[in-house]
Structure formats: C-alpha cells, structure tokens
C-alpha cells in the first residue's frame, strides 16, 4: 500500500516475466540473465543473448525441463535456470 494524500492506494507488485511464464509457442525478448557470470556466459554461448527472441517449445512430462527455441537451436533448460532469464 502507498499513501496518496489521505488515501491508501493498493499497488500490486508486478513480478518480472521470465522464461517460465511463456506458454508453449509463445515468444518473448530476453532482457537479462540474473545468474553468476560463468553460468550466464554459458547460456549466452548457446544463444540466449539480451535483445534476442526466445520461444517456448516442448516440455518433458511433468514440465521440467522445458525446451526453448533460440538462435535457430532448441535448448532444454530446467525450471530453476529458466526463471533467471528475464524478459522485457
């Protein structure tokens, strides 16, 4: 809640979108990778570069890992890793 004048205004927290929020076939533009430098570098070598489109593809039974199309390739990522790839 925030105060505006004498009124309290409810402002819901807007969660950042990450790769786990994409539905199958949906695309998003990668904004940043919130992982340690070595992990982020490895993902960038696979094509996960800020400013590039990422499309959600298939998922294993149970939903983990999920496959994403990026830079002409398909890459499987665990949910824990995918949640650190932030979309615009």
PDB file of N, CA, C and O in Angstrom:
ATOM      1  N   UNK A   1       0.837  -1.181   0.000  1.00  0.00           N
ATOM      2  CA  UNK A   1       0.000   0.000   0.000  1.00  0.00           C
ATOM      3  C   UNK A   1       0.880   1.241   0.000  1.00  0.00           C
ATOM      4  O   UNK A   1       1.941   1.273   0.623  1.00  0.00           O
ATOM      5  N   UNK A   2       0.422   2.240  -0.700  1.00  0.00           N
ATOM      6  CA  UNK A   2       1.069   3.537  -0.700  1.00  0.00           C
ATOM      7  C   UNK A   2       0.055   4.580  -0.272  1.00  0.00           C
ATOM      8  O   UNK A   2      -1.145   4.425  -0.497  1.00  0.00           O
ATOM      9  N   UNK A   3       0.548   5.645   0.348  1.00  0.00           N
ATOM     10  CA  UNK A   3      -0.325   6.752   0.729  1.00  0.00           C
ATOM     11  C   UNK A   3      -0.315   7.797  -0.365  1.00  0.00           C
ATOM     12  O   UNK A   3       0.749   8.191  -0.841  1.00  0.00           O
ATOM     13  N   UNK A   4      -1.471   8.242  -0.759  1.00  0.00           N
ATOM     14  CA  UNK A   4      -1.591   9.337  -1.718  1.00  0.00           C
ATOM     15  C   UNK A   4      -2.570  10.316  -1.094  1.00  0.00           C
ATOM     16  O   UNK A   4      -3.775  10.069  -1.040  1.00  0.00           O
ATOM     17  N   UNK A   5      -2.025  11.436  -0.624  1.00  0.00           N
ATOM     18  CA  UNK A   5      -2.868  12.377   0.118  1.00  0.00           C
ATOM     19  C   UNK A   5      -3.311  11.699   1.400  1.00  0.00           C
ATOM     20  O   UNK A   5      -2.475  11.231   2.173  1.00  0.00           O
ATOM     21  N   UNK A   6      -4.602  11.639   1.635  1.00  0.00           N
ATOM     22  CA  UNK A   6      -5.135  10.961   2.814  1.00  0.00           C
ATOM     23  C   UNK A   6      -5.624   9.558   2.487  1.00  0.00           C
ATOM     24  O   UNK A   6      -6.153   8.868   3.358  1.00  0.00           O
ATOM     25  N   UNK A   7      -5.449   9.124   1.227  1.00  0.00           N
ATOM     26  CA  UNK A   7      -5.955   7.823   0.808  1.00  0.00           C
ATOM     27  C   UNK A   7      -4.821   6.810   0.693  1.00  0.00           C
ATOM     28  O   UNK A   7      -3.694   7.148   0.332  1.00  0.00           O
ATOM     29  N   UNK A   8      -5.147   5.578   1.005  1.00  0.00           N
ATOM     30  CA  UNK A   8      -4.206   4.487   0.772  1.00  0.00           C
ATOM     31  C   UNK A   8      -4.531   3.885  -0.585  1.00  0.00           C
ATOM     32  O   UNK A   8      -5.684   3.571  -0.878  1.00  0.00           O
ATOM     33  N   UNK A   9      -3.522   3.730  -1.394  1.00  0.00           N
ATOM     34  CA  UNK A   9      -3.710   3.187  -2.741  1.00  0.00           C
ATOM     35  C   UNK A   9      -2.982   1.855  -2.811  1.00  0.00           C
ATOM     36  O   UNK A   9      -1.792   1.769  -2.509  1.00  0.00           O
ATOM     37  N   UNK A  10      -3.707   0.816  -3.213  1.00  0.00           N
ATOM     38  CA  UNK A  10      -3.105  -0.509  -3.342  1.00  0.00           C
ATOM     39  C   UNK A  10      -2.403  -0.605  -4.680  1.00  0.00           C
ATOM     40  O   UNK A  10      -3.019  -0.397  -5.725  1.00  0.00           O
ATOM     41  N   UNK A  11      -1.133  -0.915  -4.654  1.00  0.00           N
ATOM     42  CA  UNK A  11      -0.343  -1.112  -5.866  1.00  0.00           C
ATOM     43  C   UNK A  11       0.207  -2.533  -5.827  1.00  0.00           C
ATOM     44  O   UNK A  11       1.159  -2.803  -5.095  1.00  0.00           O
ATOM     45  N   UNK A  12      -0.376  -3.448  -6.605  1.00  0.00           N
ATOM     46  CA  UNK A  12       0.137  -4.819  -6.591  1.00  0.00           C
ATOM     47  C   UNK A  12       1.553  -4.862  -7.135  1.00  0.00           C
ATOM     48  O   UNK A  12       1.899  -4.132  -8.064  1.00  0.00           O
ATOM     49  N   UNK A  13       2.361  -5.719  -6.549  1.00  0.00           N
ATOM     50  CA  UNK A  13       3.727  -5.893  -7.017  1.00  0.00           C
ATOM     51  C   UNK A  13       3.690  -6.576  -8.380  1.00  0.00           C
ATOM     52  O   UNK A  13       3.085  -7.636  -8.539  1.00  0.00           O
ATOM     53  N   UNK A  14       4.330  -5.970  -9.338  1.00  0.00           N
ATOM     54  CA  UNK A  14       4.370  -6.552 -10.674  1.00  0.00           C
ATOM     55  C   UNK A  14       5.625  -7.404 -10.775  1.00  0.00           C
ATOM     56  O   UNK A  14       6.745  -6.895 -10.775  1.00  0.00           O
ATOM     57  N   UNK A  15       5.416  -8.698 -10.861  1.00  0.00           N
ATOM     58  CA  UNK A  15       6.550  -9.622 -10.940  1.00  0.00           C
ATOM     59  C   UNK A  15       7.164  -9.540 -12.331  1.00  0.00           C
ATOM     60  O   UNK A  15       6.470  -9.357 -13.330  1.00  0.00           O
ATOM     61  N   UNK A  16       8.463  -9.680 -12.365  1.00  0.00           N
ATOM     62  CA  UNK A  16       9.147  -9.699 -13.651  1.00  0.00           C
ATOM     63  C   UNK A  16       8.785 -10.979 -14.386  1.00  0.00           C
ATOM     64  O   UNK A  16       8.634 -12.037 -13.774  1.00  0.00           O
ATOM     65  N   UNK A  17       8.648 -10.875 -15.692  1.00  0.00           N
ATOM     66  CA  UNK A  17       8.381 -12.059 -16.507  1.00  0.00           C
ATOM     67  C   UNK A  17       9.700 -12.750 -16.792  1.00  0.00           C
ATOM     68  O   UNK A  17      10.705 -12.102 -17.083  1.00  0.00           O
ATOM     69  N   UNK A  18       9.686 -14.058 -16.708  1.00  0.00           N
ATOM     70  CA  UNK A  18      10.869 -14.836 -17.044  1.00  0.00           C
ATOM     71  C   UNK A  18      10.449 -15.961 -17.990  1.00  0.00           C
ATOM     72  O   UNK A  18       9.273 -16.082 -18.333  1.00  0.00           O
ATOM     73  N   UNK A  19      11.397 -16.770 -18.402  1.00  0.00           N
ATOM     74  CA  UNK A  19      11.090 -17.812 -19.387  1.00  0.00           C
ATOM     75  C   UNK A  19      10.020 -18.786 -18.915  1.00  0.00           C
ATOM     76  O   UNK A  19       9.304 -19.349 -19.743  1.00  0.00           O
ATOM     77  N   UNK A  20       9.890 -19.001 -17.621  1.00  0.00           N
ATOM     78  CA  UNK A  20       8.891 -19.953 -17.127  1.00  0.00           C
ATOM     79  C   UNK A  20       7.467 -19.453 -17.344  1.00  0.00           C
ATOM     80  O   UNK A  20       6.526 -20.244 -17.273  1.00  0.00           O
ATOM     81  N   UNK A  21       7.285 -18.156 -17.606  1.00  0.00           N
ATOM     82  CA  UNK A  21       5.940 -17.609 -17.808  1.00  0.00           C
ATOM     83  C   UNK A  21       5.448 -17.787 -19.237  1.00  0.00           C
ATOM     84  O   UNK A  21       4.263 -17.590 -19.508  1.00  0.00           O
ATOM     85  N   UNK A  22       6.342 -18.158 -20.164  1.00  0.00           N
ATOM     86  CA  UNK A  22       5.944 -18.351 -21.557  1.00  0.00           C
ATOM     87  C   UNK A  22       5.173 -19.654 -21.710  1.00  0.00           C
ATOM     88  O   UNK A  22       5.573 -20.694 -21.186  1.00  0.00           O
ATOM     89  N   UNK A  23       4.063 -19.581 -22.434  1.00  0.00           N
ATOM     90  CA  UNK A  23       3.303 -20.781 -22.763  1.00  0.00           C
ATOM     91  C   UNK A  23       3.876 -21.372 -24.046  1.00  0.00           C
ATOM     92  O   UNK A  23       4.591 -20.693 -24.783  1.00  0.00           O
ATOM     93  N   UNK A  24       3.567 -22.619 -24.306  1.00  0.00           N
ATOM     94  CA  UNK A  24       4.080 -23.290 -25.497  1.00  0.00           C
ATOM     95  C   UNK A  24       3.729 -22.485 -26.755  1.00  0.00           C
ATOM     96  O   UNK A  24       2.570 -22.131 -26.974  1.00  0.00           O
ATOM     97  N   UNK A  25       4.746 -22.202 -27.574  1.00  0.00           N
ATOM     98  CA  UNK A  25       4.569 -21.444 -28.803  1.00  0.00           C
ATOM     99  C   UNK A  25       4.664 -19.940 -28.630  1.00  0.00           C
ATOM    100  O   UNK A  25       4.732 -19.208 -29.618  1.00  0.00           O
ATOM    101  N   UNK A  26       4.669 -19.465 -27.384  1.00  0.00           N
ATOM    102  CA  UNK A  26       4.742 -18.032 -27.103  1.00  0.00           C
ATOM    103  C   UNK A  26       6.203 -17.577 -27.111  1.00  0.00           C
ATOM    104  O   UNK A  26       7.099 -18.320 -26.711  1.00  0.00           O
ATOM    105  N   UNK A  27       6.427 -16.346 -27.573  1.00  0.00           N
ATOM    106  CA  UNK A  27       7.782 -15.794 -27.636  1.00  0.00           C
ATOM    107  C   UNK A  27       7.915 -14.578 -26.735  1.00  0.00           C
ATOM    108  O   UNK A  27       6.931 -13.927 -26.383  1.00  0.00           O
ATOM    109  N   UNK A  28       9.145 -14.293 -26.374  1.00  0.00           N
ATOM    110  CA  UNK A  28       9.463 -13.095 -25.614  1.00  0.00           C
ATOM    111  C   UNK A  28      10.871 -12.665 -25.957  1.00  0.00           C
ATOM    112  O   UNK A  28      11.649 -13.442 -26.510  1.00  0.00           O
ATOM    113  N   UNK A  29      11.201 -11.425 -25.628  1.00  0.00           N
ATOM    114  CA  UNK A  29      12.534 -10.897 -25.879  1.00  0.00           C
ATOM    115  C   UNK A  29      13.318 -10.910 -24.576  1.00  0.00           C
ATOM    116  O   UNK A  29      12.869 -10.377 -23.561  1.00  0.00           O
ATOM    117  N   UNK A  30      14.486 -11.521 -24.617  1.00  0.00           N
ATOM    118  CA  UNK A  30      15.318 -11.625 -23.420  1.00  0.00           C
ATOM    119  C   UNK A  30      15.878 -10.257 -23.049  1.00  0.00           C
ATOM    120  O   UNK A  30      16.437  -9.558 -23.894  1.00  0.00           O
ATOM    121  N   UNK A  31      15.727  -9.883 -21.798  1.00  0.00           N
ATOM    122  CA  UNK A  31      16.248  -8.607 -21.293  1.00  0.00           C
ATOM    123  C   UNK A  31      17.596  -8.805 -20.610  1.00  0.00           C
ATOM    124  O   UNK A  31      18.551  -8.075 -20.872  1.00  0.00           O
ATOM    125  N   UNK A  32      17.661  -9.808 -19.724  1.00  0.00           N
ATOM    126  CA  UNK A  32      18.925 -10.043 -18.989  1.00  0.00           C
ATOM    127  C   UNK A  32      18.923 -11.440 -18.381  1.00  0.00           C
ATOM    128  O   UNK A  32      17.894 -12.112 -18.305  1.00  0.00           O
ATOM    129  N   UNK A  33      20.114 -11.850 -17.952  1.00  0.00           N
ATOM    130  CA  UNK A  33      20.282 -13.144 -17.292  1.00  0.00           C
ATOM    131  C   UNK A  33      20.777 -12.865 -15.880  1.00  0.00           C
ATOM    132  O   UNK A  33      21.870 -12.329 -15.697  1.00  0.00           O
ATOM    133  N   UNK A  34      19.981 -13.226 -14.888  1.00  0.00           N
ATOM    134  CA  UNK A  34      20.337 -12.999 -13.484  1.00  0.00           C
ATOM    135  C   UNK A  34      20.973 -14.244 -12.881  1.00  0.00           C
ATOM    136  O   UNK A  34      20.398 -14.886 -12.002  1.00  0.00           O
ATOM    137  N   UNK A  35      22.158 -14.573 -13.360  1.00  0.00           N
ATOM    138  CA  UNK A  35      22.921 -15.721 -12.876  1.00  0.00           C
ATOM    139  C   UNK A  35      24.382 -15.310 -12.732  1.00  0.00           C
ATOM    140  O   UNK A  35      24.796 -14.291 -13.287  1.00  0.00           O
ATOM    141  N   UNK A  36      25.168 -16.093 -11.992  1.00  0.00           N
ATOM    142  CA  UNK A  36      26.603 -15.799 -11.910  1.00  0.00           C
ATOM    143  C   UNK A  36      27.233 -15.737 -13.307  1.00  0.00           C
ATOM    144  O   UNK A  36      26.751 -16.372 -14.245  1.00  0.00           O
ATOM    145  N   UNK A  37      28.295 -14.977 -13.428  1.00  0.00           N
ATOM    146  CA  UNK A  37      28.925 -14.708 -14.719  1.00  0.00           C
ATOM    147  C   UNK A  37      29.228 -15.963 -15.537  1.00  0.00           C
ATOM    148  O   UNK A  37      28.955 -15.992 -16.737  1.00  0.00           O
ATOM    149  N   UNK A  38      29.780 -16.988 -14.917  1.00  0.00           N
ATOM    150  CA  UNK A  38      30.121 -18.209 -15.659  1.00  0.00           C
ATOM    151  C   UNK A  38      28.879 -18.887 -16.231  1.00  0.00           C
ATOM    152  O   UNK A  38      28.888 -19.337 -17.377  1.00  0.00           O
ATOM    153  N   UNK A  39      27.813 -18.962 -15.438  1.00  0.00           N
ATOM    154  CA  UNK A  39      26.565 -19.573 -15.898  1.00  0.00           C
ATOM    155  C   UNK A  39      25.942 -18.736 -17.014  1.00  0.00           C
ATOM    156  O   UNK A  39      25.482 -19.277 -18.020  1.00  0.00           O
ATOM    157  N   UNK A  40      25.929 -17.411 -16.831  1.00  0.00           N
ATOM    158  CA  UNK A  40      25.362 -16.522 -17.843  1.00  0.00           C
ATOM    159  C   UNK A  40      26.156 -16.621 -19.148  1.00  0.00           C
ATOM    160  O   UNK A  40      25.569 -16.639 -20.230  1.00  0.00           O
ATOM    161  N   UNK A  41      27.465 -16.685 -19.050  1.00  0.00           N
ATOM    162  CA  UNK A  41      28.301 -16.792 -20.250  1.00  0.00           C
ATOM    163  C   UNK A  41      27.981 -18.068 -21.018  1.00  0.00           C
ATOM    164  O   UNK A  41      27.891 -18.042 -22.245  1.00  0.00           O
ATOM    165  N   UNK A  42      27.810 -19.169 -20.321  1.00  0.00           N
ATOM    166  CA  UNK A  42      27.492 -20.448 -20.974  1.00  0.00           C
ATOM    167  C   UNK A  42      26.148 -20.359 -21.709  1.00  0.00           C
ATOM    168  O   UNK A  42      26.025 -20.845 -22.833  1.00  0.00           O
ATOM    169  N   UNK A  43      25.146 -19.742 -21.081  1.00  0.00           N
ATOM    170  CA  UNK A  43      23.853 -19.578 -21.727  1.00  0.00           C
ATOM    171  C   UNK A  43      23.956 -18.667 -22.953  1.00  0.00           C
ATOM    172  O   UNK A  43      23.302 -18.909 -23.967  1.00  0.00           O
ATOM    173  N   UNK A  44      24.775 -17.624 -22.857  1.00  0.00           N
ATOM    174  CA  UNK A  44      24.957 -16.738 -23.998  1.00  0.00           C
ATOM    175  C   UNK A  44      25.647 -17.462 -25.147  1.00  0.00           C
ATOM    176  O   UNK A  44      25.354 -17.193 -26.312  1.00  0.00           O
ATOM    177  N   UNK A  45      26.556 -18.371 -24.834  1.00  0.00           N
ATOM    178  CA  UNK A  45      27.203 -19.174 -25.880  1.00  0.00           C
ATOM    179  C   UNK A  45      26.189 -20.061 -26.597  1.00  0.00           C
ATOM    180  O   UNK A  45      26.385 -20.404 -27.763  1.00  0.00           O
ATOM    181  N   UNK A  46      25.113 -20.434 -25.917  1.00  0.00           N
ATOM    182  CA  UNK A  46      24.058 -21.258 -26.516  1.00  0.00           C
ATOM    183  C   UNK A  46      23.037 -20.417 -27.277  1.00  0.00           C
ATOM    184  O   UNK A  46      22.132 -20.969 -27.904  1.00  0.00           O
ATOM    185  N   UNK A  47      23.168 -19.082 -27.233  1.00  0.00           N
ATOM    186  CA  UNK A  47      22.271 -18.214 -27.991  1.00  0.00           C
ATOM    187  C   UNK A  47      21.339 -17.352 -27.170  1.00  0.00           C
ATOM    188  O   UNK A  47      20.610 -16.535 -27.734  1.00  0.00           O
ATOM    189  N   UNK A  48      21.339 -17.505 -25.861  1.00  0.00           N
ATOM    190  CA  UNK A  48      20.468 -16.690 -25.005  1.00  0.00           C
ATOM    191  C   UNK A  48      21.135 -15.330 -24.791  1.00  0.00           C
ATOM    192  O   UNK A  48      21.819 -15.103 -23.793  1.00  0.00           O
ATOM    193  N   UNK A  49      20.917 -14.436 -25.753  1.00  0.00           N
ATOM    194  CA  UNK A  49      21.533 -13.115 -25.715  1.00  0.00           C
ATOM    195  C   UNK A  49      20.468 -12.051 -25.494  1.00  0.00           C
ATOM    196  O   UNK A  49      19.401 -12.109 -26.105  1.00  0.00           O
ATOM    197  N   UNK A  50      20.744 -11.075 -24.624  1.00  0.00           N
ATOM    198  CA  UNK A  50      19.786  -9.987 -24.422  1.00  0.00           C
ATOM    199  C   UNK A  50      19.422  -9.338 -25.758  1.00  0.00           C
ATOM    200  O   UNK A  50      20.287  -9.080 -26.596  1.00  0.00           O
ATOM    201  N   UNK A  51      18.132  -9.083 -25.937  1.00  0.00           N
ATOM    202  CA  UNK A  51      17.630  -8.484 -27.165  1.00  0.00           C
ATOM    203  C   UNK A  51      17.153  -9.496 -28.185  1.00  0.00           C
ATOM    204  O   UNK A  51      16.503  -9.119 -29.161  1.00  0.00           O
ATOM    205  N   UNK A  52      17.458 -10.778 -27.988  1.00  0.00           N
ATOM    206  CA  UNK A  52      17.034 -11.819 -28.919  1.00  0.00           C
ATOM    207  C   UNK A  52      15.737 -12.474 -28.470  1.00  0.00           C
ATOM    208  O   UNK A  52      15.431 -12.532 -27.279  1.00  0.00           O
ATOM    209  N   UNK A  53      14.980 -12.967 -29.451  1.00  0.00           N
ATOM    210  CA  UNK A  53      13.710 -13.631 -29.175  1.00  0.00           C
ATOM    211  C   UNK A  53      13.943 -15.055 -28.681  1.00  0.00           C
ATOM    212  O   UNK A  53      14.849 -15.748 -29.146  1.00  0.00           O
ATOM    213  N   UNK A  54      13.118 -15.475 -27.740  1.00  0.00           N
ATOM    214  CA  UNK A  54      13.125 -16.836 -27.211  1.00  0.00           C
ATOM    215  C   UNK A  54      11.692 -17.349 -27.302  1.00  0.00           C
ATOM    216  O   UNK A  54      10.756 -16.662 -26.894  1.00  0.00           O
ATOM    217  N   UNK A  55      11.521 -18.559 -27.837  1.00  0.00           N
ATOM    218  CA  UNK A  55      10.197 -19.158 -27.984  1.00  0.00           C
ATOM    219  C   UNK A  55      10.121 -20.430 -27.154  1.00  0.00           C
ATOM    220  O   UNK A  55      11.021 -21.268 -27.203  1.00  0.00           O
ATOM    221  N   UNK A  56       9.052 -20.568 -26.399  1.00  0.00           N
ATOM    222  CA  UNK A  56       8.840 -21.777 -25.612  1.00  0.00           C
ATOM    223  C   UNK A  56       8.371 -22.889 -26.542  1.00  0.00           C
ATOM    224  O   UNK A  56       7.476 -22.683 -27.362  1.00  0.00           O
ATOM    225  N   UNK A  57       8.973 -24.061 -26.415  1.00  0.00           N
ATOM    226  CA  UNK A  57       8.612 -25.194 -27.261  1.00  0.00           C
ATOM    227  C   UNK A  57       8.027 -26.297 -26.386  1.00  0.00           C
ATOM    228  O   UNK A  57       7.047 -26.068 -25.677  1.00  0.00           O
ATOM    229  N   UNK A  58       8.603 -27.465 -26.428  1.00  0.00           N
ATOM    230  CA  UNK A  58       8.090 -28.633 -25.699  1.00  0.00           C
ATOM    231  C   UNK A  58       8.563 -28.654 -24.251  1.00  0.00           C
ATOM    232  O   UNK A  58       9.427 -27.879 -23.841  1.00  0.00           O
ATOM    233  N   UNK A  59       7.969 -29.562 -23.498  1.00  0.00           N
ATOM    234  CA  UNK A  59       8.386 -29.782 -22.117  1.00  0.00           C
ATOM    235  C   UNK A  59       8.360 -31.272 -21.847  1.00  0.00           C
ATOM    236  O   UNK A  59       7.579 -32.009 -22.448  1.00  0.00           O
ATOM    237  N   UNK A  60       9.211 -31.707 -20.946  1.00  0.00           N
ATOM    238  CA  UNK A  60       9.215 -33.105 -20.527  1.00  0.00           C
ATOM    239  C   UNK A  60       7.953 -33.374 -19.704  1.00  0.00           C
ATOM    240  O   UNK A  60       7.334 -32.437 -19.199  1.00  0.00           O
ATOM    241  N   UNK A  61       7.572 -34.632 -19.569  1.00  0.00           N
ATOM    242  CA  UNK A  61       6.429 -34.939 -18.698  1.00  0.00           C
ATOM    243  C   UNK A  61       6.669 -34.342 -17.305  1.00  0.00           C
ATOM    244  O   UNK A  61       7.748 -34.496 -16.732  1.00  0.00           O
ATOM    245  N   UNK A  62       5.684 -33.684 -16.788  1.00  0.00           N
ATOM    246  CA  UNK A  62       5.842 -33.007 -15.506  1.00  0.00           C
ATOM    247  C   UNK A  62       6.323 -31.575 -15.668  1.00  0.00           C
ATOM    248  O   UNK A  62       6.359 -30.820 -14.696  1.00  0.00           O
ATOM    249  N   UNK A  63       6.696 -31.189 -16.898  1.00  0.00           N
ATOM    250  CA  UNK A  63       7.048 -29.800 -17.173  1.00  0.00           C
ATOM    251  C   UNK A  63       8.490 -29.395 -16.942  1.00  0.00           C
ATOM    252  O   UNK A  63       8.818 -28.222 -17.118  1.00  0.00           O
ATOM    253  N   UNK A  64       9.361 -30.307 -16.558  1.00  0.00           N
ATOM    254  CA  UNK A  64      10.744 -29.927 -16.279  1.00  0.00           C
ATOM    255  C   UNK A  64      11.681 -31.018 -16.768  1.00  0.00           C
ATOM    256  O   UNK A  64      11.536 -32.156 -16.320  1.00  0.00           O
ATOM    257  N   UNK A  65      12.621 -30.753 -17.646  1.00  0.00           N
ATOM    258  CA  UNK A  65      12.974 -29.447 -18.212  1.00  0.00           C
ATOM    259  C   UNK A  65      12.046 -29.052 -19.347  1.00  0.00           C
ATOM    260  O   UNK A  65      11.237 -29.847 -19.826  1.00  0.00           O
ATOM    261  N   UNK A  66      12.188 -27.790 -19.766  1.00  0.00           N
ATOM    262  CA  UNK A  66      11.436 -27.254 -20.897  1.00  0.00           C
ATOM    263  C   UNK A  66      12.401 -26.933 -22.020  1.00  0.00           C
ATOM    264  O   UNK A  66      13.571 -26.623 -21.792  1.00  0.00           O
ATOM    265  N   UNK A  67      11.889 -27.015 -23.233  1.00  0.00           N
ATOM    266  CA  UNK A  67      12.698 -26.721 -24.413  1.00  0.00           C
ATOM    267  C   UNK A  67      12.343 -25.327 -24.913  1.00  0.00           C
ATOM    268  O   UNK A  67      11.171 -24.961 -24.998  1.00  0.00           O
ATOM    269  N   UNK A  68      13.382 -24.553 -25.243  1.00  0.00           N
ATOM    270  CA  UNK A  68      13.207 -23.208 -25.783  1.00  0.00           C
ATOM    271  C   UNK A  68      13.945 -23.108 -27.100  1.00  0.00           C
ATOM    272  O   UNK A  68      15.044 -23.642 -27.249  1.00  0.00           O
ATOM    273  N   UNK A  69      13.331 -22.413 -28.068  1.00  0.00           N
ATOM    274  CA  UNK A  69      13.979 -22.159 -29.353  1.00  0.00           C
ATOM    275  C   UNK A  69      14.648 -20.792 -29.281  1.00  0.00           C
ATOM    276  O   UNK A  69      14.021 -19.786 -28.949  1.00  0.00           O
ATOM    277  N   UNK A  70      15.934 -20.785 -29.600  1.00  0.00           N
ATOM    278  CA  UNK A  70      16.692 -19.545 -29.571  1.00  0.00           C
ATOM    279  C   UNK A  70      17.804 -19.634 -30.603  1.00  0.00           C
ATOM    280  O   UNK A  70      18.509 -20.641 -30.680  1.00  0.00           O
ATOM    281  N   UNK A  71      17.958 -18.602 -31.381  1.00  0.00           N
ATOM    282  CA  UNK A  71      19.052 -18.502 -32.349  1.00  0.00           C
ATOM    283  C   UNK A  71      19.159 -19.730 -33.256  1.00  0.00           C
ATOM    284  O   UNK A  71      20.259 -20.187 -33.565  1.00  0.00           O
ATOM    285  N   UNK A  72      18.004 -20.262 -33.679  1.00  0.00           N
ATOM    286  CA  UNK A  72      17.991 -21.395 -34.596  1.00  0.00           C
ATOM    287  C   UNK A  72      18.224 -22.751 -33.961  1.00  0.00           C
ATOM    288  O   UNK A  72      18.330 -23.752 -34.669  1.00  0.00           O
ATOM    289  N   UNK A  73      18.306 -22.802 -32.652  1.00  0.00           N
ATOM    290  CA  UNK A  73      18.531 -24.065 -31.937  1.00  0.00           C
ATOM    291  C   UNK A  73      17.426 -24.300 -30.919  1.00  0.00           C
ATOM    292  O   UNK A  73      16.694 -23.382 -30.549  1.00  0.00           O
ATOM    293  N   UNK A  74      17.321 -25.544 -30.474  1.00  0.00           N
ATOM    294  CA  UNK A  74      16.436 -25.871 -29.366  1.00  0.00           C
ATOM    295  C   UNK A  74      17.289 -26.272 -28.172  1.00  0.00           C
ATOM    296  O   UNK A  74      18.165 -27.130 -28.282  1.00  0.00           O
ATOM    297  N   UNK A  75      17.027 -25.648 -27.039  1.00  0.00           N
ATOM    298  CA  UNK A  75      17.817 -25.869 -25.826  1.00  0.00           C
ATOM    299  C   UNK A  75      16.876 -26.202 -24.677  1.00  0.00           C
ATOM    300  O   UNK A  75      15.889 -25.502 -24.453  1.00  0.00           O
ATOM    301  N   UNK A  76      17.185 -27.278 -23.946  1.00  0.00           N
ATOM    302  CA  UNK A  76      16.391 -27.656 -22.777  1.00  0.00           C
ATOM    303  C   UNK A  76      17.000 -27.005 -21.536  1.00  0.00           C
ATOM    304  O   UNK A  76      18.205 -27.087 -21.300  1.00  0.00           O
ATOM    305  N   UNK A  77      16.145 -26.361 -20.754  1.00  0.00           N
ATOM    306  CA  UNK A  77      16.573 -25.733 -19.504  1.00  0.00           C
ATOM    307  C   UNK A  77      15.677 -26.198 -18.366  1.00  0.00           C
ATOM    308  O   UNK A  77      14.469 -26.355 -18.538  1.00  0.00           O
ATOM    309  N   UNK A  78      16.268 -26.411 -17.225  1.00  0.00           N
ATOM    310  CA  UNK A  78      15.481 -26.701 -16.028  1.00  0.00           C
ATOM    311  C   UNK A  78      14.745 -25.442 -15.593  1.00  0.00           C
ATOM    312  O   UNK A  78      15.198 -24.326 -15.845  1.00  0.00           O
ATOM    313  N   UNK A  79      13.627 -25.630 -14.949  1.00  0.00           N
ATOM    314  CA  UNK A  79      12.810 -24.509 -14.480  1.00  0.00           C
ATOM    315  C   UNK A  79      13.629 -23.561 -13.596  1.00  0.00           C
ATOM    316  O   UNK A  79      13.496 -22.342 -13.705  1.00  0.00           O
ATOM    317  N   UNK A  80      14.458 -24.107 -12.739  1.00  0.00           N
ATOM    318  CA  UNK A  80      15.272 -23.276 -11.835  1.00  0.00           C
ATOM    319  C   UNK A  80      16.192 -22.337 -12.610  1.00  0.00           C
ATOM    320  O   UNK A  80      16.400 -21.196 -12.196  1.00  0.00           O
ATOM    321  N   UNK A  81      16.740 -22.802 -13.722  1.00  0.00           N
ATOM    322  CA  UNK A  81      17.594 -21.947 -14.554  1.00  0.00           C
ATOM    323  C   UNK A  81      16.745 -20.968 -15.351  1.00  0.00           C
ATOM    324  O   UNK A  81      17.071 -19.783 -15.418  1.00  0.00           O
ATOM    325  N   UNK A  82      15.662 -21.444 -15.956  1.00  0.00           N
ATOM    326  CA  UNK A  82      14.811 -20.608 -16.811  1.00  0.00           C
ATOM    327  C   UNK A  82      14.222 -19.425 -16.050  1.00  0.00           C
ATOM    328  O   UNK A  82      13.977 -18.378 -16.649  1.00  0.00           O
ATOM    329  N   UNK A  83      13.991 -19.563 -14.760  1.00  0.00           N
ATOM    330  CA  UNK A  83      13.392 -18.455 -14.005  1.00  0.00           C
ATOM    331  C   UNK A  83      14.362 -17.288 -13.832  1.00  0.00           C
ATOM    332  O   UNK A  83      13.949 -16.200 -13.431  1.00  0.00           O
ATOM    333  N   UNK A  84      15.655 -17.502 -14.131  1.00  0.00           N
ATOM    334  CA  UNK A  84      16.652 -16.426 -14.016  1.00  0.00           C
ATOM    335  C   UNK A  84      16.900 -15.709 -15.341  1.00  0.00           C
ATOM    336  O   UNK A  84      17.734 -14.806 -15.407  1.00  0.00           O
ATOM    337  N   UNK A  85      16.187 -16.098 -16.393  1.00  0.00           N
ATOM    338  CA  UNK A  85      16.278 -15.421 -17.682  1.00  0.00           C
ATOM    339  C   UNK A  85      15.069 -14.501 -17.788  1.00  0.00           C
ATOM    340  O   UNK A  85      13.945 -14.956 -17.996  1.00  0.00           O
ATOM    341  N   UNK A  86      15.313 -13.211 -17.644  1.00  0.00           N
ATOM    342  CA  UNK A  86      14.255 -12.211 -17.511  1.00  0.00           C
ATOM    343  C   UNK A  86      13.897 -11.627 -18.869  1.00  0.00           C
ATOM    344  O   UNK A  86      14.772 -11.286 -19.665  1.00  0.00           O
ATOM    345  N   UNK A  87      12.589 -11.517 -19.121  1.00  0.00           N
ATOM    346  CA  UNK A  87      12.073 -10.983 -20.381  1.00  0.00           C
ATOM    347  C   UNK A  87      11.730  -9.506 -20.250  1.00  0.00           C
ATOM    348  O   UNK A  87      11.511  -8.997 -19.150  1.00  0.00           O
ATOM    349  N   UNK A  88      11.687  -8.832 -21.391  1.00  0.00           N
ATOM    350  CA  UNK A  88      11.257  -7.407 -21.418  1.00  0.00           C
ATOM    351  C   UNK A  88       9.760  -7.328 -21.283  1.00  0.00           C
ATOM    352  O   UNK A  88       9.197  -6.233 -21.282  1.00  0.00           O
TER     353      UNK A  88
END
